[in-house]
């Protein structure tokens, strides 16, 4: 079954580029991605640009409206995702728990809907 692991964090809580902590953080991501590939569970994954680059799009009464930034006004923002192929939810949760951001943010795991 396919699962998406949505990675959320507060950008203020993340290690800052150029610091030793950031270098280790990126290495941790490389290591966990290698593990996911080794275990043949990773179907894909990407990091997103910072939340200030987001644009929210709505169509109301046939008119397209845009707004800078994300729709939700929350401290934690979507920063990336992994797409897994796992036997069950427990296995998907196991892999989601390995994602480095889970230590200071959170990872939402959701099954992918299959349309027949």
C-alpha positions as CSV (number, residue, x, y, z in Angstrom):
1,X,0.0,0.0,0.0
2,X,1.2,3.5,-0.7
3,X,1.6,6.1,2.1
4,X,2.7,9.7,2.0
5,X,4.7,11.1,4.9
6,X,4.1,14.9,5.1
7,X,6.9,16.6,6.9
8,X,5.9,19.7,9.0
9,X,8.1,22.0,11.1
10,X,8.5,25.5,12.3
11,X,11.2,27.0,10.2
12,X,12.4,28.9,13.3
13,X,13.2,25.6,15.0
14,X,15.2,24.1,12.1
15,X,19.0,24.1,12.0
16,X,20.2,27.1,10.0
17,X,22.2,26.7,6.7
18,X,25.9,27.2,7.2
19,X,25.9,25.8,10.7
20,X,27.4,22.5,11.9
21,X,24.0,21.4,13.0
22,X,22.6,22.0,9.5
23,X,25.4,19.9,7.9
24,X,24.5,17.0,10.3
25,X,20.8,17.5,9.6
26,X,21.3,17.2,5.8
27,X,23.6,14.2,6.4
28,X,20.8,12.6,8.4
29,X,18.4,13.1,5.5
30,X,20.9,11.6,3.1
31,X,21.3,8.6,5.4
32,X,17.6,8.0,6.0
33,X,16.9,8.4,2.2
34,X,19.6,5.7,1.6
35,X,17.9,3.4,4.1
36,X,14.5,3.9,2.5
37,X,16.0,3.0,-0.9
38,X,17.9,0.1,0.6
39,X,14.7,-1.3,2.1
40,X,12.9,-0.6,-1.3
41,X,10.1,1.4,0.4
42,X,10.7,4.9,-1.1
43,X,8.8,5.7,-4.2
44,X,9.7,9.4,-4.1
45,X,10.3,12.4,-2.0
46,X,11.2,16.1,-2.2
47,X,12.0,19.0,0.0
48,X,10.0,22.2,-0.6
49,X,11.4,25.8,-0.7
50,X,10.7,28.0,2.3
51,X,7.1,28.9,3.1
52,X,7.6,32.5,2.0
53,X,7.8,31.2,-1.6
54,X,4.3,29.6,-1.4
55,X,1.3,30.9,-3.3
56,X,-2.2,29.7,-2.5
57,X,-4.7,29.5,-5.3
58,X,-8.5,29.6,-5.1
59,X,-11.2,29.8,-7.7
60,X,-14.4,31.6,-6.5
61,X,-17.3,32.4,-8.8
62,X,-15.1,31.5,-11.8
63,X,-12.3,33.9,-10.9
64,X,-8.8,32.7,-9.9
65,X,-7.5,34.4,-6.8
66,X,-4.0,34.1,-5.4
67,X,-2.5,34.8,-2.0
68,X,1.2,34.9,-1.1
69,X,2.1,32.2,1.4
70,X,0.3,29.1,2.7
71,X,-3.4,29.0,3.4
72,X,-3.0,28.0,7.0
73,X,-1.7,30.5,9.5
74,X,0.2,28.0,11.7
75,X,3.7,27.9,13.1
76,X,4.4,24.5,11.5
77,X,4.5,24.4,7.7
78,X,4.8,21.7,5.1
79,X,8.5,21.3,4.2
80,X,8.6,18.2,2.2
81,X,7.4,14.6,1.8
82,X,8.3,11.0,1.2
83,X,6.1,8.6,-0.7
84,X,6.4,5.0,0.6
85,X,5.3,1.6,-0.5
86,X,4.7,-0.3,2.8
87,X,2.9,-3.5,3.8
88,X,0.7,-1.6,6.3
89,X,0.3,1.5,8.4
90,X,2.6,0.2,11.2
91,X,5.5,-0.1,8.7
92,X,4.8,3.3,7.3
93,X,4.9,4.8,10.8
94,X,8.2,3.0,11.5
95,X,9.8,4.7,8.4
96,X,8.2,8.1,9.1
97,X,9.7,8.0,12.6
98,X,13.2,7.8,11.0
99,X,12.7,11.2,9.2
100,X,15.0,13.7,10.9
101,X,12.4,16.5,11.2
102,X,10.3,14.2,13.4
103,X,12.7,15.1,16.2
104,X,11.6,18.8,16.2
105,X,8.5,18.9,14.0
106,X,6.0,16.3,13.0
107,X,5.3,13.8,10.2
108,X,1.8,13.1,9.1
109,X,1.3,9.7,7.6
110,X,-1.7,9.1,5.3
111,X,-2.6,6.3,2.9
112,X,-2.9,7.1,-0.7
113,X,-6.4,6.7,-2.0
114,X,-6.8,4.2,-4.8
115,X,-9.5,4.8,-7.4
116,X,-10.6,1.6,-9.3
